[in-house]
């Protein structure tokens, strides 16, 4: 009976938490799951509101112990995240799917993870998941999921350049979702979204196949539906489709107008590389070369950041090569030649079918020839700068002397740290060994414990003695420790605890914990050779720091020395 009451109590607490969470975020806790999903779809261009809803959905589903709703909440989280978090949420959704007795959840889970893998260019994994979903949907007779699998298979084929096959499959998908638009959104089902997605992809495949006439009717249908159903969040996607169609019809000014309008309407934080790319191409074709290069170099920045680039953007590098050749910038020209050659090798390996269809102004033979010519030119230029080498050598000697002096400074600081730590450990050792005797013999130091106004000295003494135990047990190594959690454990609140720490430790809580961790690591570096052979990342993890950077920053703050330098000097000391 007692256990029953305990669980009831926990449930009430959970409901209270959920109610408070929803109130804080301006959400109605009485929202149905279908209503939550509608709101999530509405805010897909507003990341802040989107994640408030998703987190609310996850918490609500857990409180209600509704596996079906929790699955869909995780699915929304996966499609709204970036790598690797999107795959983690997709895996969580699949775990719920396997656990649930509801078959449609399991097959939808495989489909969702397949889609995520496809977006990250893990095509084999994507295909494996999508085919499982396709098979399960056929076995279950779930036409909704079956057509979703057909849609994603078509998307995969679009990425791989199999436009004709993708086009046929998208026509089938579009018809199914269009015929079922009268079915209202329900938990995990949204015919409307996949109707619009199918429209977008079919327009895309038509463009790539040169079917401009077909797109006129589809775009008219899309805009009419968006207006009728007040789905303005989808408007910029179809405006972009209009712009692409205009581009391939060589109506570059209209294309520029459409892409600019789409970017303005998105009003979100996501990268819109398609619009940026086609703006660059359009400006190039109307002779505004500098403006074109500005946009196309944004594509290059995206590649530098992600080390991935959709094959459709390949021609950006051809134009960049051509432009920098025209202004005589050989270094930039060579940079983009090398990048394009690297991309081509990747495309040929991962996009064999698509790569064959790409119209290339610079093929491999031409790129190699141009690369060799530029390298020869640059080599000749280097001969002119031999005298600069002499100057650099002198500079090297100067810096070598500077480094030597710096090493001497490091050595002195290292010895000071060792001496300080030895004193600290000796003091701590004496303190521990005499602790029982001190408890008996020492007179209570009222003045010492009466430094925090408004706090009972006995209370302060108790907190400080508990902190001593906390330090002796090395519990500061817990990466999850916080001022709030520790203050509650010690029987006080965060405000009083903060005052005690600042008064008696001479620093805030964060610095106190970090300094304890650093002293711990220094002690082990002095006394245990296995720690000396660890890298900075491992030491940071052992000490409970959230990142290597955080560990290094705090180490330099406290000791005025890089951890890597300290470790090296410890090794040299052995």
Helices and strands as residue ranges (DSSP letters): H 2-24, H 33-42, H 47-64, H 67-79, H 85-99, H 103-119, H 123-140, H 143-159, H 163-179, H 191-208, H 212-228, G 232-234, H 235-248, H 252-266, H 273-285, H 289-306, G 311-313, H 315-326, H 330-350, H 352-357, H 364-384, H 386-433, H 435-441, H 446-449, H 457-472, G 475-477, H 483-489, H 494-505, H 509-527, H 529-532, H 536-543, H 548-559, H 563-573
